[in-house]
Amino acid sequence: MDLLGRYSNPDNVTRLNRILSGQGRDRPSHRPVPSVTQKQTRLADSDQISLLERYLAGETANALANEFDVNRATIFSILKRAGIKARYRILTEDDVASATAMYENGQSLASIAKHFDVSDGTVLHAFRRFGVPTRAQGTNQWSHTTAQPPA
């Protein structure tokens, strides 16, 4: 007992003594599989400066996030710390008309979003703003067109 020391955690001491004396097994973890640790990427100062310059030159946050292998939120955090206001891509009326045609031809919100380099939520919000009906969530089927699948 004196080996564990005066300042040992008493719960750990009791548990270890119980296990060592064979009076019972240690309680199994409540997690059957340990959780995966999140990847943390810290950009060097030179990379952050390059990122800021490229963003100010017009590159999108998505493109920069992919190139620097970080999350978009990291890009926006760096911009915020530098005092740079983030720009958000808003779909114009012509963009929405084009996106509507793509959607009616069976493309998903995600594929349309990728085409316009925005998030699928941006496309959905634009559709709602312009009154474009959307399919039920989780489906990629449409009922209002008469297009036949290719034979």
N, CA, C and O of each residue as an XYZ file, in Angstrom:
604
protein
N       0.820     -1.185      0.000
C       0.000      0.000      0.000
C       0.862      1.247      0.000
O       0.535      2.223     -0.675
N       1.950      1.233      0.740
C       2.803      2.414      0.790
C       3.506      2.663     -0.530
O       3.986      3.768     -0.784
N       3.572      1.620     -1.389
C       4.178      1.799     -2.698
C       3.366      2.778     -3.547
O       3.934      3.552     -4.318
N       2.063      2.746     -3.409
C       1.209      3.602     -4.222
C       1.310      5.057     -3.799
O       1.062      5.960     -4.598
N       1.662      5.277     -2.585
C       1.919      6.639     -2.152
C       0.728      7.321     -1.526
O      -0.419      6.903     -1.684
N       1.024      8.345     -0.837
C       0.042      9.087     -0.075
C      -0.933      9.849     -0.964
O      -2.089     10.040     -0.585
N      -0.484     10.290     -2.147
C      -1.324     11.135     -2.988
C      -1.967     10.391     -4.156
O      -2.444     11.020     -5.101
N      -1.986      9.083     -4.104
C      -2.609      8.308     -5.176
C      -4.108      8.519     -5.175
O      -4.712      8.830     -4.148
N      -4.692      8.344     -6.339
C      -6.137      8.450     -6.458
C      -6.764      7.274     -5.712
O      -6.504      6.126     -6.074
N      -7.583      7.519     -4.681
C      -8.108      6.423     -3.878
C      -8.985      5.460     -4.674
O      -8.992      4.266     -4.374
N      -9.714      5.930     -5.666
C     -10.533      5.025     -6.470
C      -9.661      4.065     -7.253
O      -9.984      2.882     -7.368
N      -8.559      4.561     -7.793
C      -7.638      3.693     -8.527
C      -6.969      2.703     -7.589
O      -6.764      1.546     -7.955
N      -6.628      3.139     -6.393
C      -5.979      2.257     -5.410
C      -6.921      1.124     -5.043
O      -6.519     -0.040     -5.029
N      -8.170      1.454     -4.747
C      -9.151      0.435     -4.386
C      -9.358     -0.541     -5.527
O      -9.409     -1.753     -5.314
N      -9.476     -0.020     -6.730
C      -9.682     -0.860     -7.902
C      -8.489     -1.785     -8.136
O      -8.663     -2.978     -8.387
N      -7.289     -1.237     -8.053
C      -6.088     -2.061     -8.237
C      -5.977     -3.139     -7.171
O      -5.637     -4.280     -7.482
N      -6.256     -2.798     -5.922
C      -6.197     -3.793     -4.842
C      -7.218     -4.904     -5.080
O      -6.914     -6.077     -4.863
N      -8.431     -4.546     -5.524
C      -9.469     -5.548     -5.778
C      -9.046     -6.475     -6.916
O      -9.249     -7.687     -6.833
N      -8.464     -5.922     -7.971
C      -8.031     -6.735     -9.111
C      -6.877     -7.647     -8.706
O      -6.870     -8.830     -9.049
N      -5.891     -7.095     -7.969
C      -4.718     -7.869     -7.570
C      -5.068     -8.986     -6.587
O      -4.430    -10.038     -6.594
N      -6.063     -8.768     -5.754
C      -6.435     -9.797     -4.778
C      -7.346    -10.848     -5.384
O      -7.648    -11.849     -4.736
N      -7.794    -10.637     -6.629
C      -8.636    -11.625     -7.306
C     -10.084    -11.578     -6.862
O     -10.828    -12.528     -7.107
N     -10.493    -10.531     -6.235
C     -11.869    -10.442     -5.744
C     -12.859    -10.080     -6.848
O     -14.064    -10.055     -6.597
N     -12.423     -9.819     -7.972
C     -13.350     -9.467     -9.042
C     -12.593     -8.895    -10.217
O     -11.410     -8.564    -10.135
N     -13.288     -8.796    -11.267
C     -12.671     -8.248    -12.464
C     -12.945     -6.759    -12.548
O     -13.895     -6.238    -11.965
N     -12.097     -6.112    -13.277
C     -12.303     -4.695    -13.522
C     -13.532     -4.537    -14.418
O     -13.785     -5.375    -15.284
N     -14.274     -3.491    -14.216
C     -15.470     -3.224    -15.005
C     -15.067     -2.935    -16.456
O     -14.158     -2.139    -16.688
N     -15.728     -3.568    -17.436
C     -15.373     -3.293    -18.833
C     -15.764     -1.876    -19.222
O     -16.648     -1.266    -18.621
N     -15.097     -1.380    -20.221
C     -15.365     -0.036    -20.711
C     -16.776      0.043    -21.261
O     -17.303     -0.944    -21.774
N     -17.387      1.207    -21.158
C     -18.718      1.401    -21.730
C     -18.657      1.538    -23.246
O     -19.693      1.520    -23.910
N     -17.444      1.675    -23.803
C     -17.264      1.766    -25.250
C     -16.655      0.469    -25.758
O     -15.546      0.115    -25.360
N     -17.354     -0.240    -26.624
C     -16.789     -1.484    -27.139
C     -15.583     -1.243    -28.050
O     -14.670     -2.066    -28.107
N     -15.585     -0.114    -28.761
C     -14.482      0.213    -29.657
C     -14.008      1.625    -29.308
O     -14.825      2.542    -29.225
N     -12.729      1.809    -29.108
C     -12.267      3.159    -28.785
C     -12.546      4.117    -29.932
O     -12.477      3.732    -31.100
N     -12.857      5.353    -29.603
C     -13.157      6.332    -30.639
C     -11.885      6.736    -31.380
O     -10.789      6.728    -30.820
N     -12.058      7.081    -32.628
C     -10.941      7.497    -33.468
C     -10.611      8.948    -33.120
O     -11.501      9.791    -33.014
N      -9.343      9.219    -32.948
C      -8.956     10.591    -32.628
C      -9.044     11.445    -33.881
O      -8.710     11.000    -34.979
N      -9.488     12.656    -33.704
C      -9.645     13.577    -34.821
C      -8.275     14.061    -35.275
O      -7.400     14.360    -34.462
N      -8.110     14.131    -36.600
C      -6.845     14.605    -37.151
C      -6.733     16.113    -36.904
O      -7.656     16.865    -37.217
N      -5.642     16.536    -36.363
C      -5.411     17.951    -36.112
C      -4.264     18.419    -36.996
O      -3.142     17.925    -36.887
N      -4.551     19.365    -37.862
C      -3.526     19.914    -38.734
C      -3.307     21.367    -38.357
O      -4.233     22.176    -38.412
N      -2.096     21.691    -37.978
C      -1.765     23.073    -37.640
C      -0.911     23.628    -38.775
O       0.161     23.107    -39.084
N      -1.409     24.687    -39.379
C      -0.675     25.284    -40.496
C       0.438     26.181    -39.982
O       0.261     26.917    -39.011
N       1.575     26.113    -40.635
C       2.702     26.987    -40.307
C       2.335     28.424    -40.655
O       1.439     28.667    -41.464
N       3.028     29.363    -40.045
C       2.755     30.779    -40.313
C       2.869     31.106    -41.798
O       2.064     31.866    -42.335
N       3.875     30.528    -42.461
C       4.052     30.801    -43.890
C       2.864     30.276    -44.701
O       2.443     30.912    -45.668
N       2.319     29.105    -44.306
C       1.149     28.562    -44.985
C      -0.076     29.439    -44.749
O      -0.883     29.641    -45.656
N      -0.213     29.959    -43.531
C      -1.349     30.821    -43.221
C      -1.288     32.116    -44.045
O      -2.309     32.593    -44.541
N      -0.097     32.671    -44.181
C       0.068     33.890    -44.985
C      -0.273     33.600    -46.447
O      -0.965     34.386    -47.095
N       0.212     32.477    -46.958
C      -0.089     32.086    -48.332
C      -1.598     31.892    -48.508
O      -2.173     32.319    -49.509
N      -2.224     31.256    -47.540
C      -3.661     31.027    -47.581
C      -4.426     32.344    -47.633
O      -5.353     32.500    -48.428
N      -4.036     33.288    -46.786
C      -4.698     34.592    -46.747
C      -4.538     35.332    -48.075
O      -5.494     35.912    -48.588
N      -3.332     35.306    -48.623
C      -3.080     35.994    -49.898
C      -3.926     35.392    -51.016
O      -4.496     36.117    -51.831
N      -4.004     34.073    -51.047
C      -4.760     33.403    -52.096
C      -6.256     33.630    -51.938
O      -6.971     33.771    -52.930
N      -6.737     33.665    -50.690
C      -8.151     33.939    -50.459
C      -8.497     35.351    -50.925
O      -9.519     35.574    -51.574
N      -7.617     36.307    -50.577
C      -7.849     37.689    -50.996
C      -7.761     37.832    -52.519
O      -8.368     38.735    -53.096
N      -7.009     36.944    -53.164
C      -6.893     36.972    -54.624
C      -8.110     36.337    -55.300
O      -8.244     36.403    -56.522
N      -9.003     35.718    -54.506
C     -10.240     35.210    -55.084
C     -10.475     33.721    -54.991
O     -11.536     33.250    -55.403
N      -9.515     32.946    -54.459
C      -9.743     31.509    -54.342
C     -10.806     31.234    -53.285
O     -10.967     32.004    -52.338
N     -11.524     30.137    -53.454
C     -12.605     29.809    -52.525
C     -12.056     29.107    -51.284
O     -10.978     28.512    -51.305
N     -12.827     29.194    -50.214
C     -12.451     28.518    -48.977
C     -12.423     27.005    -49.174
O     -11.569     26.323    -48.607
N     -13.357     26.472    -49.979
C     -13.377     25.030    -50.250
C     -12.096     24.576    -50.939
O     -11.500     23.567    -50.560
N     -11.684     25.321    -51.942
C     -10.479     24.952    -52.688
C      -9.246     25.005    -51.782
O      -8.390     24.121    -51.834
N      -9.165     26.041    -50.959
C      -8.022     26.171    -50.048
C      -8.028     25.063    -48.999
O      -6.978     24.515    -48.664
N      -9.207     24.734    -48.483
C      -9.312     23.670    -47.480
C      -8.850     22.345    -48.065
O      -8.147     21.583    -47.401
N      -9.240     22.068    -49.300
C      -8.805     20.824    -49.945
C      -7.297     20.816    -50.169
O      -6.638     19.803    -49.932
N      -6.755     21.927    -50.617
C      -5.326     21.967    -50.912
C      -4.462     21.869    -49.655
O      -3.445     21.176    -49.649
N      -4.870     22.566    -48.591
C      -4.083     22.555    -47.354
C      -4.466     21.387    -46.438
O      -3.900     21.229    -45.357
N      -5.432     20.571    -46.880
C      -5.879     19.394    -46.136
C      -6.352     19.755    -44.727
O      -5.957     19.132    -43.742
N      -7.207     20.777    -44.659
C      -7.818     21.192    -43.397
C      -9.315     21.349    -43.617
O      -9.789     21.323    -44.753
N     -10.049     21.509    -42.542
C     -11.484     21.721    -42.618
C     -11.769     23.166    -43.024
O     -10.960     24.061    -42.778
N     -12.923     23.383    -43.645
C     -13.321     24.756    -44.014
C     -13.376     25.657    -42.798
O     -13.043     26.839    -42.881
N     -13.798     25.104    -41.662
C     -13.888     25.899    -40.433
C     -12.510     26.442    -40.046
O     -12.404     27.548    -39.516
N     -11.461     25.669    -40.310
C     -10.094     26.131    -40.036
C      -9.765     27.334    -40.899
O      -9.161     28.298    -40.429
N     -10.163     27.277    -42.161
C      -9.923     28.405    -43.073
C     -10.607     29.653    -42.533
O     -10.002     30.723    -42.474
N     -11.872     29.515    -42.137
C     -12.613     30.672    -41.645
C     -12.065     31.178    -40.312
O     -12.132     32.376    -40.039
N     -11.526     30.291    -39.481
C     -10.888     30.725    -38.226
C      -9.650     31.570    -38.512
O      -9.425     32.596    -37.869
N      -8.857     31.134    -39.471
C      -7.646     31.877    -39.842
C      -8.031     33.246    -40.400
O      -7.403     34.254    -40.076
N      -9.072     33.274    -41.245
C      -9.535     34.548    -41.801
C     -10.015     35.479    -40.685
O      -9.707     36.671    -40.686
N     -10.761     34.931    -39.750
C     -11.299     35.743    -38.652
C     -10.174     36.322    -37.800
O     -10.203     37.499    -37.438
N      -9.174     35.484    -37.477
C      -8.038     35.974    -36.680
C      -7.275     37.074    -37.405
O      -6.717     37.969    -36.769
N      -7.250     37.010    -38.733
C      -6.542     38.021    -39.531
C      -7.414     39.248    -39.784
O      -6.951     40.223    -40.375
N      -8.671     39.209    -39.342
C      -9.560     40.351    -39.541
C     -10.120     40.459    -40.945
O     -10.527     41.539    -41.372
N     -10.143     39.349    -41.663
C     -10.651     39.341    -43.031
C     -12.073     38.803    -43.015
O     -12.335     37.730    -42.472
N     -12.980     39.549    -43.608
C     -14.373     39.128    -43.662
C     -14.523     38.047    -44.729
O     -14.050     38.191    -45.857
N     -15.193     36.963    -44.347
C     -15.400     35.856    -45.282
C     -16.436     36.243    -46.322
O     -17.408     36.936    -46.022
N     -16.216     35.784    -47.558
C     -17.229     36.004    -48.580
C     -17.981     34.695    -48.769
O     -17.416     33.605    -48.685
N     -19.236     34.838    -49.019
C     -20.076     33.678    -49.227
C     -20.662     33.757    -50.620
O     -21.115     34.813    -51.061
N     -20.647     32.650    -51.292
C     -21.161     32.588    -52.656
C     -22.669     32.522    -52.590
O     -23.221     31.617    -51.963
N     -23.344     33.458    -53.221
C     -24.790     33.469    -53.302
C     -25.165     33.165    -54.741
O     -24.652     33.782    -55.675
N     -26.058     32.215    -54.906
C     -26.474     31.847    -56.253
C     -27.377     32.934    -56.834
O     -28.341     33.366    -56.202
N     -27.047     33.363    -58.041
C     -27.845     34.390    -58.719
C     -29.108     33.748    -59.295
O     -29.272     32.528    -59.254
N     -29.981     34.574    -59.825
C     -31.222     34.066    -60.431
C     -30.904     33.158    -61.623
O     -31.570     32.142    -61.826
N     -29.890     33.524    -62.409
C     -29.482     32.678    -63.540
C     -28.904     31.349    -63.045
O     -29.159     30.299    -63.635
N     -28.118     31.400    -61.948
C     -27.569     30.172    -61.364
C     -28.693     29.248    -60.910
O     -28.650     28.040    -61.140
N     -29.705     29.834    -60.260
C     -30.830     29.035    -59.758
C     -31.608     28.422    -60.922
O     -32.057     27.280    -60.828
N     -31.772     29.156    -62.002
C     -32.460     28.608    -63.174
C     -31.697     27.422    -63.742
O     -32.290     26.400    -64.087
N     -30.390     27.559    -63.837
C     -29.554     26.470    -64.322
C     -29.586     25.288    -63.355
O     -29.684     24.135    -63.776
N     -29.503     25.580    -62.068
C     -29.530     24.525    -61.042
C     -30.873     23.801    -61.047
O     -30.926     22.589    -60.841
N     -31.961     24.540    -61.282
C     -33.290     23.930    -61.331
C     -33.378     22.936    -62.481
O     -33.928     21.846    -62.324
N     -32.839     23.308    -63.629
C     -32.840     22.404    -64.778
C     -32.036     21.139    -64.465
O     -32.454     20.034    -64.811
N     -30.902     21.302    -63.823
C     -30.083     20.150    -63.441
C     -30.843     19.256    -62.474
O     -30.815     18.032    -62.600
N     -31.521     19.867    -61.509
C     -32.269     19.135    -60.494
C     -33.430     18.376    -61.124
O     -33.694     17.227    -60.768
N     -34.121     19.018    -62.056
C     -35.249     18.366    -62.720
C     -34.794     17.221    -63.617
O     -35.577     16.321    -63.921
N     -33.538     17.250    -64.038
C     -32.973     16.145    -64.823
C     -32.432     15.032    -63.940
O     -31.823     14.082    -64.433
N     -32.655     15.150    -62.631
C     -32.325     14.048    -61.728
C     -31.056     14.200    -60.914
O     -30.726     13.316    -60.124
N     -30.334     15.301    -61.086
C     -29.111     15.471    -60.298
C     -29.462     15.786    -58.847
O     -30.504     16.377    -58.566
N     -28.590     15.391    -57.938
C     -28.814     15.634    -56.520
C     -28.371     17.051    -56.151
O     -27.647     17.712    -56.896
N     -28.830     17.496    -54.976
C     -28.387     18.799    -54.475
C     -26.871     18.824    -54.319
O     -26.225     19.835    -54.595
N     -26.304     17.689    -53.869
C     -24.856     17.629    -53.652
C     -24.082     17.786    -54.958
O     -23.066     18.479    -54.997
N     -24.558     17.144    -56.029
C     -23.841     17.258    -57.312
C     -23.986     18.662    -57.897
O     -23.058     19.184    -58.515
N     -25.158     19.267    -57.696
C     -25.360     20.642    -58.173
C     -24.464     21.592    -57.378
O     -23.857     22.504    -57.940
N     -24.391     21.369    -56.079
C     -23.547     22.206    -55.222
C     -22.087     22.114    -55.651
O     -21.378     23.120    -55.680
N     -21.644     20.912    -55.981
C     -20.259     20.738    -56.423
C     -20.017     21.497    -57.722
O     -18.956     22.091    -57.910
N     -21.000     21.477    -58.617
C     -20.891     22.189    -59.894
C     -20.703     23.695    -59.670
O     -19.898     24.332    -60.349
N     -21.451     24.258    -58.713
C     -21.389     25.696    -58.445
C     -20.369     26.061    -57.360
O     -20.215     27.235    -57.023
N     -19.678     25.064    -56.819
C     -18.673     25.261    -55.764
C     -19.276     25.939    -54.528
O     -18.721     26.896    -53.987
N     -20.423     25.416    -54.102
C     -21.084     25.873    -52.883
C     -21.506     24.628    -52.099
O     -21.301     23.505    -52.558
N     -22.093     24.828    -50.924
C     -22.589     23.682    -50.166
C     -23.982     23.305    -50.658
O     -24.673     24.111    -51.280
N     -24.383     22.066    -50.370
C     -25.714     21.648    -50.776
C     -26.791     22.448    -50.037
O     -27.884     22.647    -50.566
N     -26.490     22.904    -48.828
C     -27.422     23.762    -48.091
C     -27.654     25.084    -48.805
O     -28.760     25.623    -48.772
N     -26.615     25.611    -49.451
C     -26.748     26.860    -50.207
C     -27.710     26.668    -51.373
O     -28.540     27.534    -51.648
N     -27.595     25.530    -52.057
C     -28.496     25.241    -53.173
C     -29.924     25.088    -52.655
O     -30.860     25.635    -53.237
N     -30.089     24.348    -51.567
C     -31.416     24.148    -50.997
C     -32.050     25.475    -50.583
O     -33.229     25.705    -50.849
N     -31.279     26.346    -49.938
C     -31.801     27.653    -49.521
C     -32.183     28.503    -50.735
O     -33.187     29.215    -50.708
N     -31.383     28.427    -51.793
C     -31.701     29.184    -53.009
C     -32.994     28.660    -53.633
O     -33.834     29.438    -54.086
N     -33.144     27.338    -53.653
C     -34.382     26.761    -54.188
C     -35.581     27.230    -53.371
O     -36.613     27.593    -53.934
N     -35.452     27.223    -52.075
C     -36.562     27.670    -51.219
C     -36.857     29.156    -51.440
O     -38.016     29.569    -51.470
N     -35.802     29.948    -51.594
C     -35.969     31.390    -51.806
C     -36.732     31.669    -53.095
O     -37.526     32.608    -53.157
N     -36.493     30.844    -54.141
C     -37.142     31.052    -55.433
C     -38.359     30.149    -55.626
O     -38.944     30.131    -56.709
N     -38.747     29.401    -54.597
C     -39.947     28.568    -54.663
C     -39.825     27.327    -55.528
O     -40.824     26.854    -56.071
N     -38.616     26.787    -55.669
C     -38.411     25.580    -56.470
C     -38.746     24.369    -55.583
O     -38.157     24.210    -54.514
N     -39.690     23.513    -56.018
C     -40.024     22.332    -55.209
C     -38.871     21.332    -55.211
O     -38.180     21.165    -56.216
N     -38.676     20.678    -54.081
C     -37.589     19.698    -53.960
C     -38.157     18.327    -53.626
O     -39.278     18.207    -53.132
N     -37.371     17.301    -53.902
C     -37.766     15.931    -53.595
C     -37.656     15.697    -52.093
O     -37.020     16.471    -51.378
N     -38.272     14.638    -51.634
C     -38.204     14.287    -50.216
C     -36.765     13.977    -49.831
O     -35.996     13.459    -50.641
N     -36.408     14.292    -48.606
C     -35.048     14.062    -48.131
C     -34.722     12.573    -48.190
O     -35.547     11.732    -47.833
N     -33.515     12.261    -48.645
C     -33.066     10.881    -48.719
C     -33.443     10.181    -50.009
O     -33.125      9.007    -50.198
N     -34.114     10.890    -50.894
C     -34.480     10.276    -52.176
C     -33.809     11.048    -53.294
O     -33.435     12.210    -53.134
N     -33.669     10.403    -54.394
C     -33.183     11.075    -55.595
C     -34.129     10.725    -56.732
O     -33.713     10.547    -57.877
N     -35.398     10.632    -56.395
C     -36.426     10.294    -57.379
C     -37.296     11.509    -57.612
O     -37.480     12.329    -56.713
N     -37.818     11.626    -58.786
C     -38.690     12.737    -59.098
C     -39.950     12.182    -59.742
O     -39.905     11.193    -60.473
N     -41.069     12.828    -59.464
C     -42.341     12.302    -59.962
C     -42.998     13.216    -60.981
O     -43.923     12.791    -61.672
N     -42.551     14.443    -61.093
C     -43.228     15.384    -61.973
C     -42.681     15.400    -63.396
O     -43.186     16.151    -64.231
N     -41.661     14.591    -63.699
C     -41.152     14.551    -65.082
C     -41.594     13.258    -65.740
O     -41.905     12.280    -65.060
N     -41.619     13.255    -67.016
C     -42.031     12.055    -67.760
C     -40.850     11.410    -68.469
O     -41.025     10.566    -69.347
N     -39.646     11.814    -68.080
C     -38.453     11.268    -68.733
C     -38.337      9.789    -68.421
O     -38.534      9.357    -67.285
N     -38.014      9.026    -69.447
C     -37.857      7.576    -69.305
C     -36.374      7.273    -69.146
O     -35.542      7.918    -69.784
N     -36.029      6.300    -68.302
C     -34.612      5.930    -68.174
C     -34.105      5.331    -69.483
O     -34.867      4.717    -70.229
N     -32.801      5.517    -69.759
C     -32.252      4.969    -71.008
C     -32.352      3.451    -71.035
O     -32.146      2.787    -70.019
N     -32.666      2.912    -72.197
C     -32.836      1.444    -72.335
C     -31.548      0.783    -72.724
O     -31.504     -0.437    -72.884
